[in-house]
Structure formats: C-alpha cells, structure tokens
Amino acid sequence: MNNLKLWDKSFYYIYEFSSTLKEADKFMSDIFEKYPPLMYGTHVVEKHIDVGRNKCSLTMKHFKTMMECKRHCTAPTLGWTEPA
C-alpha cells in the first residue's frame, strides 16, 4: 500500500486541453471512454467555453489505477458528523 496521504496529486493523471469546442468534446469523450468515471474517478475539474471564438479549455483528472480509485473511495471517513 502507498504511504502517501490520500488525495495527493501524484495519484492522478491531469490533462489540460485547449481547442475548438468540437475537438474538446471529442477529447473529453475519449478520456471518459478510456477511463470510466466509476472505475478511475475521472472528472472535469474546470471547463471554460468561449462560444464567440469557438474555443474551449478544460482540465480533467483521474486516478492512475483502478486500485487507487478504490482505495480513495473506500477510505474511512475523516470524522465528519451526520447533519442533524
């Protein structure tokens, strides 16, 4: 098991991409297909769209392995209390 703290940047692949809207949608779709969200925790961190210029920039990330995703998703809670 890894000794680094949970949620450390080293557990993720991070993608930063800028292109046309169509190319950005294709890039995002390809990442989601290759690294399914429920298996790798794949998600869009940030997305900016400029419709007038047909430009999009986005940041995506996912865990490097399915085991890291599982380890993070099944870790004990951090002591948060349930809402009253």
C-alpha positions, 0 to 999 in steps of 0.5 A: 500500500502507498504511504502517501496521504490520500488525495495527493496529486501524484495519484492522478493523471491531469490533462489540460486541453485547449481547442475548438469546442468540437475537438474538446468534446471529442477529447473529453469523450475519449478520456471518459471512454478510456477511463470510466468515471466509476472505475478511475474517478475521472472528472472535469475539474474546470471547463471554460467555453468561449462560444464567440471564438469557438474555443474551449479549455478544460482540465480533467483528472483521474486516478492512475489505477483502478486500485487507487480509485478504490482505495480513495473511495473506500477510505474511512471517513475523516470524522465528519458528523451526520447533519442533524 
